[in-house]
């Protein structure tokens, strides 16, 4: 895969890996904790940066080749999708994926691993932008320490 050349004056592009994991909603934090036991999920000036979707429906049907008996119809499970960026070498990526496998309740977790580019801000630029949360009335999502 060839990445575009995104060199510019506003942000710094960085190559890495995007990992997405589908997991039953009640186990989402367990997966995040397992990942954080391996890496800090640093993103620029922040860490523990990941995304958890609203619950959706994952569907699957067991073919009976694994641990579970075959099922006639697909089942539906309320799941969330977790995604995060990793800037680690291959061994670091393998270690994170092994932690996910160890913590995930499924025999065959749905995990997608994709090469990607993230963009990181250049510190000090655009701080007077009226769209930045610190230049406007505080929204509910702004942590108290940042108001």
N, CA and C of each residue as an Amber inpcrd file, in Angstrom:
protein
   441
   0.8410000  -1.1730000   0.0000000   0.0000000   0.0000000   0.0000000
   0.8900000   1.2400000   0.0000000   0.6230000   2.1360000  -0.9030000
   1.3840000   3.3740000  -0.9750000   0.6120000   4.4670000  -0.2510000
   1.2870000   5.1130000   0.6940000   0.6730000   6.2030000   1.4410000
   0.8710000   7.5180000   0.7090000  -0.1100000   8.4290000   0.8100000
   0.0780000   9.7470000   0.1990000   1.1120000  10.5540000   0.9820000
   1.7480000  11.4730000   0.2950000   2.7050000  12.3710000   0.9430000
   1.9110000  13.5560000   1.4850000   1.7460000  13.6150000   2.7830000
   0.9110000  14.6430000   3.3980000   1.7130000  15.7220000   4.1090000
   2.9720000  15.8890000   3.7300000   3.7880000  16.9120000   4.3820000
   3.1690000  18.2910000   4.1430000   3.0450000  19.0580000   5.2430000
   2.4200000  20.3740000   5.1670000   2.7920000  21.1750000   6.4120000
   2.3000000  22.4060000   6.5220000   2.6380000  23.2800000   7.6410000
   1.6760000  23.1530000   8.8240000   0.5740000  22.4320000   8.6970000
  -0.4650000  22.4180000   9.7330000  -0.4350000  21.1860000  10.6430000
  -0.0690000  20.0320000  10.1060000  -0.0360000  18.8090000  10.9070000
   1.0890000  17.9080000  10.4270000   1.4360000  16.9330000  11.2690000
   2.4880000  15.9810000  10.9510000   1.8450000  14.6100000  10.7080000
   2.0440000  14.0080000   9.5260000   1.5110000  12.6650000   9.2860000
   2.4250000  11.6060000   9.9080000   1.8310000  10.5520000  10.3960000
   2.6060000   9.4690000  11.0020000   1.9850000   8.1300000  10.6150000
   2.8080000   7.2270000  10.0930000   2.3240000   5.9010000   9.7210000
   2.2420000   4.9930000  10.9320000   1.2670000   4.1180000  10.9110000
   1.0980000   3.1550000  11.9890000   0.0320000   2.1440000  11.6220000
  -0.6560000   1.6630000  12.6210000  -1.6600000   0.6140000  12.4300000
  -2.9440000   0.9890000  13.1310000  -4.0540000   0.8210000  12.4330000
  -5.3780000   1.0020000  13.0170000  -5.9220000  -0.3790000  13.3700000
  -6.3170000  -0.5520000  14.6250000  -6.8900000  -1.8170000  15.0830000
  -8.3480000  -1.5550000  15.4600000  -9.2460000  -2.3770000  14.9400000
 -10.6670000  -2.3180000  15.2970000 -11.0830000  -3.6770000  15.8270000
 -11.7980000  -3.6670000  16.9430000 -12.2300000  -4.9010000  17.5970000
 -13.7270000  -4.8110000  17.8700000 -14.4740000  -5.8280000  17.4690000
 -15.8850000  -5.9250000  17.8240000 -15.9970000  -6.8340000  19.0310000
 -16.7430000  -6.3820000  20.0470000 -16.8260000  -7.1350000  21.2960000
 -18.1920000  -6.8940000  21.9290000 -18.7790000  -7.9200000  22.5790000
 -20.0250000  -7.6750000  23.2940000 -19.8690000  -6.4820000  24.2360000
 -20.8870000  -5.6530000  24.2710000 -20.8120000  -4.3750000  24.9750000
 -20.2790000  -4.5100000  26.3990000 -20.7270000  -5.5050000  27.1180000
 -20.3290000  -5.6380000  28.5170000 -18.8430000  -5.9720000  28.6960000
 -18.1540000  -6.3460000  27.6270000 -16.7290000  -6.6900000  27.6980000
 -15.8260000  -5.6230000  27.0870000 -16.4090000  -4.5200000  26.6310000
 -15.6270000  -3.4780000  25.9700000 -14.5090000  -2.9260000  26.8330000
 -14.8130000  -2.5780000  28.0800000 -13.7790000  -2.0090000  28.9460000
 -12.6920000  -3.0300000  29.2610000 -13.0630000  -4.3120000  29.3280000
 -12.0560000  -5.3590000  29.5580000 -11.0160000  -5.3790000  28.4430000
 -11.4760000  -5.2000000  27.2100000 -10.5520000  -5.1860000  26.0660000
  -9.6750000  -3.9400000  26.1270000 -10.2780000  -2.7890000  26.4170000
  -9.4970000  -1.5590000  26.5260000  -8.4290000  -1.7100000  27.6100000
  -8.8070000  -2.2500000  28.7610000  -7.8440000  -2.4460000  29.8500000
  -6.7200000  -3.3960000  29.4380000  -7.0590000  -4.4370000  28.6870000
  -6.0390000  -5.3830000  28.2170000  -5.0570000  -4.6870000  27.2780000
  -5.5660000  -3.8620000  26.3810000  -4.6930000  -3.1220000  25.4620000
  -3.8020000  -2.1610000  26.2480000  -4.4040000  -1.4450000  27.2060000
  -3.6370000  -0.4730000  27.9900000  -2.5860000  -1.1360000  28.8740000
  -2.7440000  -2.4150000  29.1460000  -1.7090000  -3.1090000  29.9080000
  -0.4580000  -3.3420000  29.0610000  -0.5800000  -3.1710000  27.7450000
   0.5160000  -3.4040000  26.8060000   1.0840000  -2.0980000  26.2470000
   0.1970000  -1.1340000  25.9570000   0.5950000   0.1380000  25.3440000
  -0.2000000   1.2730000  25.9820000   0.3010000   2.4950000  25.8560000
  -0.3910000   3.6270000  26.4850000  -1.3680000   4.3430000  25.5550000
  -1.4470000   3.9350000  24.2890000  -2.3230000   4.5560000  23.2910000
  -2.1080000   6.0650000  23.2300000  -0.8450000   6.4510000  23.1110000
  -0.4930000   7.8620000  23.0410000  -0.8880000   8.4180000  21.6800000
  -1.4300000   9.6190000  21.7130000  -1.8260000  10.3310000  20.4980000
  -1.4640000  11.7930000  20.7040000  -0.3080000  12.1890000  20.1920000
   0.1480000  13.5610000  20.3860000   0.3660000  13.8560000  21.8570000
  -0.3340000  14.8760000  22.3650000  -0.1980000  15.3100000  23.7500000
  -1.1290000  14.5710000  24.7010000  -1.7180000  13.4720000  24.2690000
  -2.6960000  12.7270000  25.0600000  -2.3420000  11.2420000  25.0570000
  -2.8460000  10.5130000  26.0230000  -2.7260000   9.0560000  25.9790000
  -4.0840000   8.4520000  26.3120000  -4.1560000   7.1240000  26.2490000
  -5.4070000   6.3840000  26.4380000  -6.4710000   6.8040000  25.4170000
  -6.0150000   7.0870000  24.2020000  -6.9050000   7.5670000  23.1460000
  -7.4340000   6.3760000  22.3530000  -8.7250000   6.1490000  22.4750000
  -9.3840000   5.0970000  21.6980000 -10.8260000   5.5140000  21.4650000
 -11.4960000   4.7990000  20.6010000 -12.8900000   5.0850000  20.2750000
 -13.7230000   3.8580000  20.5920000 -14.8770000   4.0860000  21.2130000
 -15.8410000   3.0220000  21.4670000 -17.1580000   3.4670000  20.8530000
 -17.6670000   2.6850000  19.9170000 -18.9110000   3.0370000  19.2400000
 -20.1080000   2.8230000  20.1610000 -21.2250000   3.3700000  19.7560000
 -22.4950000   3.0250000  20.3960000 -22.7780000   1.5620000  20.0770000
 -23.5430000   0.8910000  20.9100000 -23.8340000  -0.5210000  20.6230000
 -24.5360000  -0.6990000  19.2770000 -24.1110000  -1.7230000  18.5890000
 -24.7390000  -2.1350000  17.3430000 -25.0010000  -3.6260000  17.4350000
 -25.3310000  -4.2220000  16.3410000 -25.6490000  -5.6490000  16.3390000
 -24.6410000  -6.3940000  15.4810000 -23.9430000  -7.3360000  16.0950000
 -23.0520000  -8.2290000  15.3650000 -23.8260000  -9.5300000  15.1240000
 -23.7150000 -10.0680000  13.9390000 -24.4100000 -11.3130000  13.6010000
 -23.3950000 -12.3770000  13.2320000 -23.6800000 -13.6140000  13.6210000
 -22.8300000 -14.7220000  13.2060000 -23.5900000 -16.0390000  13.3370000
 -23.1040000 -17.0240000  12.6120000 -23.6540000 -18.3780000  12.6700000
 -22.4850000 -19.3360000  12.7980000 -22.5370000 -20.2040000  13.7790000
 -21.4700000 -21.1750000  13.9710000 -21.5690000 -22.2690000  12.9080000
 -20.4310000 -22.5600000  12.2830000 -20.3930000 -23.6220000  11.2690000
 -20.1440000 -24.9920000  11.8840000 -19.8160000 -25.0150000  13.1730000
 -19.6160000 -26.2910000  13.8600000 -18.2180000 -26.8550000  13.7290000
 -17.2990000 -26.1220000  13.1190000 -15.9330000 -26.6100000  12.9540000
 -15.0530000 -26.3140000  14.1670000 -15.4750000 -25.3830000  14.9910000
 -14.6850000 -24.9800000  16.1550000 -15.2340000 -25.6000000  17.4280000
 -15.0810000 -24.8880000  18.5180000 -15.5000000 -25.3570000  19.8410000
 -17.0090000 -25.5060000  19.9520000 -17.7520000 -24.6540000  19.2610000
 -19.2110000 -24.6140000  19.3920000 -19.9110000 -25.4110000  18.2940000
 -21.0270000 -25.9790000  18.6600000 -21.8410000 -26.7400000  17.7020000
 -22.3870000 -25.8070000  16.6240000 -22.6800000 -26.3920000  15.4880000
 -23.2700000 -25.6130000  14.3930000 -24.6420000 -25.1000000  14.8140000
 -24.9570000 -23.8890000  14.3540000 -26.2870000 -23.3270000  14.5930000
 -26.9770000 -23.1560000  13.2560000 -28.2790000 -23.3670000  13.2660000
 -29.0370000 -23.2820000  12.0260000 -29.1740000 -21.8490000  11.5430000
 -29.4400000 -20.9450000  12.4740000 -29.6570000 -19.5450000  12.1160000
 -28.5610000 -18.6780000  12.7350000 -28.4020000 -17.5070000  12.1780000
 -27.4540000 -16.5490000  12.7450000 -28.0120000 -16.0020000  14.0560000
 -27.1220000 -15.7270000  14.9790000 -27.5120000 -15.0830000  16.2280000
 -27.0810000 -13.6240000  16.1640000 -27.7080000 -12.7960000  16.9840000
 -27.3740000 -11.3860000  17.0420000 -26.9100000 -11.0540000  18.4510000
 -25.8090000 -10.3360000  18.5400000 -25.2230000  -9.9660000  19.8260000
 -25.0100000  -8.4580000  19.8450000 -25.4980000  -7.7600000  20.8800000
 -25.2010000  -6.3300000  20.9910000 -23.7020000  -6.1460000  21.2280000
 -23.0400000  -5.4610000  20.3250000 -21.5890000  -5.2680000  20.4020000
 -21.2210000  -3.8050000  20.2140000 -20.0440000  -3.4620000  20.7150000
 -19.4320000  -2.1700000  20.4250000 -18.2070000  -2.4360000  19.5670000
 -17.7750000  -1.4110000  18.8780000 -16.5210000  -1.5200000  18.1510000
 -15.5260000  -0.5730000  18.8030000 -14.3640000  -1.0980000  19.1010000
 -13.2670000  -0.3250000  19.6720000 -12.2390000  -0.1120000  18.5800000
 -11.7060000   1.0740000  18.4770000 -10.6390000   1.3060000  17.5060000
  -9.5930000   2.2160000  18.1180000  -8.3580000   1.9670000  17.7100000
  -7.2420000   2.7420000  18.2320000  -6.0580000   2.6270000  17.2820000
  -5.1710000   3.6040000  17.3830000  -3.9750000   3.6750000  16.5470000
  -2.7870000   3.1540000  17.3410000  -1.9490000   2.3740000  16.6870000
  -0.7250000   1.8870000  17.3140000   0.4810000   2.3390000  16.5130000
   1.4600000   2.8460000  17.2210000   2.7340000   3.2080000  16.6130000
   3.7920000   2.3090000  17.2570000   3.7250000   1.0290000  16.9300000
   4.6180000   0.0350000  17.5210000   5.1980000  -0.8300000  16.4110000
   6.2630000  -1.5390000  16.7290000   6.8380000  -2.4610000  15.7570000
   5.9760000  -3.7280000  15.6840000   6.3680000  -4.6400000  14.8220000
   5.5700000  -5.8520000  14.6120000   5.4010000  -6.6570000  15.9040000
   6.4600000  -6.7810000  16.6890000   6.3530000  -7.5310000  17.9470000
   5.4030000  -6.8480000  18.9190000   5.4170000  -5.5160000  18.9540000
   4.4830000  -4.7750000  19.8040000   3.0490000  -4.9810000  19.3680000
   2.8210000  -4.9760000  18.0580000   1.4810000  -5.2140000  17.5250000
   1.0100000  -6.6240000  17.8730000   1.8800000  -7.6020000  17.6920000
   1.5320000  -8.9860000  18.0320000   1.1970000  -9.0960000  19.5130000
   1.9630000  -8.4360000  20.3710000   1.7100000  -8.4900000  21.8170000
   0.3360000  -7.9100000  22.1550000  -0.0390000  -6.7970000  21.5230000
  -1.3580000  -6.2050000  21.7650000  -2.4550000  -7.1540000  21.2950000
  -2.2960000  -7.7070000  20.1020000  -3.3140000  -8.6270000  19.5740000
  -3.4380000  -9.8790000  20.4530000  -2.3350000 -10.3730000  20.9580000
  -2.4080000 -11.5260000  21.8580000  -3.1560000 -11.1870000  23.1360000
  -2.9830000  -9.9730000  23.6590000  -3.7200000  -9.5500000  24.8580000
  -5.2170000  -9.4780000  24.5600000  -5.5690000  -8.9930000  23.3660000
  -6.9820000  -8.9280000  22.9860000  -7.5550000 -10.3390000  22.9180000
  -6.8480000 -11.2480000  22.2580000  -7.3150000 -12.6340000  22.1670000
  -7.4820000 -13.2590000  23.5520000  -6.5500000 -12.9820000  24.4550000
  -6.6150000 -13.5610000  25.7970000  -7.8150000 -13.0430000  26.5780000
  -8.2290000 -11.8010000  26.3230000  -9.3120000 -11.1820000  27.0950000
 -10.6800000 -11.3320000  26.4390000 -10.7230000 -11.5040000  25.1330000
 -11.9910000 -11.5130000  24.3920000 -12.8000000 -12.7650000  24.7140000
 -14.1280000 -12.6400000  24.8680000 -14.9420000 -13.8090000  25.2060000
 -15.2200000 -14.7580000  24.0380000 -14.9010000 -14.3650000  22.8230000
 -15.1970000 -15.2010000  21.6600000 -14.0630000 -16.1710000  21.3500000
 -14.4510000 -17.2640000  20.7110000 -13.4620000 -18.1900000  20.1460000
 -12.7540000 -17.5300000  18.9610000 -13.5250000 -16.8110000  18.1490000
 -13.0040000 -16.1680000  16.9380000 -13.3640000 -14.6870000  16.9740000
 -12.5750000 -13.8770000  17.7060000 -12.8770000 -12.4450000  17.7700000
 -12.7830000 -11.7900000  16.3960000 -13.6270000 -10.8010000  16.1750000
 -13.5720000 -10.0170000  14.9420000 -12.6240000  -8.8520000  15.1920000
 -11.4500000  -8.9440000  14.5820000 -10.4000000  -7.9380000  14.7480000
  -9.8880000  -7.5690000  13.3580000  -9.8640000  -6.2850000  13.0710000
  -9.3270000  -5.8040000  11.8020000  -8.0600000  -5.0090000  12.0840000
  -7.0180000  -5.2580000  11.3150000  -5.7290000  -4.5910000  11.4680000
  -5.3860000  -3.9830000  10.1060000  -5.2200000  -2.6540000  10.0890000
  -4.9950000  -1.9590000   8.8200000  -3.8580000  -0.9560000   8.9380000
  -2.9880000  -0.9180000   7.9320000  -2.0020000   0.1610000   7.9240000
  -2.7330000   1.4900000   7.7030000  -2.2800000   2.5310000   8.3670000
  -2.9480000   3.8250000   8.1990000  -1.9940000   4.9640000   8.4970000
  -2.4730000   6.1640000   8.2710000  -1.7580000   7.3860000   8.6180000
  -2.6400000   8.1500000   9.5950000  -2.0280000   8.6420000  10.6690000
  -2.7390000   9.5740000  11.5430000  -2.0940000  10.9410000  11.3750000
  -2.8180000  11.9540000  11.7590000  -2.2760000  13.3040000  11.7080000
  -2.1740000  13.8420000  13.1290000  -1.0430000  14.4700000  13.4260000
  -0.7970000  15.0580000  14.7390000  -0.6140000  16.5620000  14.5860000
  -1.2580000  17.3120000  15.4630000  -1.1570000  18.7720000  15.3800000
   0.2710000  19.2410000  15.6500000   0.5570000  20.4110000  15.1830000
   1.8330000  21.0530000  15.4890000   1.5440000  22.0060000  16.6480000
   2.1220000  21.7190000  17.7810000   1.8570000  22.4520000  19.0080000
   2.0410000  23.9530000  18.7980000   1.0920000  24.7380000  19.3010000
   1.1650000  26.1950000  19.2420000   0.4780000  26.8310000  18.0490000
   0.1470000  26.0360000  17.0430000  -0.5340000  26.5950000  15.8710000
  -2.0410000  26.6800000  16.1180000  -2.6520000  27.7270000  15.6210000
  -4.1110000  27.8020000  15.5460000  -4.7850000  27.8570000  16.9220000
  -4.0450000  28.2700000  17.9660000  -4.6360000  28.2690000  19.3070000
  -5.7090000  29.3330000  19.4890000  -5.7350000  30.3690000  18.6310000
  -6.7680000  31.4010000  18.7340000  -7.9980000  31.0840000  17.8720000
  -8.0370000  29.9270000  17.2600000  -9.1730000  29.5090000  16.4360000
 -10.4500000  29.5370000  17.2840000 -11.4870000  30.2420000  16.8430000
 -12.7100000  30.3430000  17.6420000 -13.4640000  29.0120000  17.7720000
 -13.0990000  28.0110000  16.9830000 -13.7510000  26.7010000  17.0910000
 -13.1540000  25.8220000  18.1810000 -11.9760000  26.1750000  18.6930000
 -11.3650000  25.3780000  19.7600000 -12.1930000  25.5170000  21.0280000
 -12.3340000  24.4410000  21.7610000 -13.2290000  24.4540000  22.9250000
 -12.8110000  25.4840000  23.9680000 -11.5200000  25.7950000  24.0550000
 -11.0770000  26.7470000  25.0720000 -11.3740000  28.1950000  24.6840000
 -11.7940000  28.4250000  23.4380000 -12.1300000  29.7770000  22.9830000
 -13.6360000  30.0030000  22.8940000 -14.4130000  29.1690000  23.5220000
 -15.8730000  29.3010000  23.4850000 -16.4410000  28.8310000  24.8120000
 -17.7290000  28.9900000  24.9820000 -18.3750000  28.4990000  26.1940000
 -18.1660000  26.9950000  26.2880000 -17.9030000  26.5360000  27.4960000
 -17.5930000  25.1160000  27.6900000 -18.7940000  24.2260000  27.3910000
 -18.5400000  23.2210000  26.5610000 -19.5540000  22.2010000  26.2800000
 -19.5380000  21.1730000  27.4100000 -20.5940000  20.3950000  27.5070000
 -20.7070000  19.3900000  28.5700000 -19.5620000  18.3780000  28.5470000
 -19.0190000  18.0940000  27.3830000 -17.9820000  17.0590000  27.2810000
 -16.6040000  17.5330000  27.7380000 -16.4370000  18.8410000  27.9150000
 -15.1210000  19.3630000  28.3090000 -14.8530000  19.0260000  29.7640000
 -13.7250000  18.3580000  30.0490000 -13.4150000  18.0060000  31.4390000
 -13.3230000  19.2490000  32.3240000 -13.7280000  19.1180000  33.5540000
 -13.7160000  20.2430000  34.4910000 -12.3300000  20.8790000  34.5670000
 -11.2700000  20.0790000  34.5360000  -9.9070000  20.6050000  34.6300000
  -9.5330000  21.4920000  33.4510000 -10.2810000  21.4380000  32.3460000
  -9.9650000  22.2090000  31.1450000 -10.8810000  23.4230000  30.9560000
 -11.7710000  23.6440000  31.8930000 -12.7110000  24.7890000  31.7520000
 -12.1000000  26.0730000  32.2790000
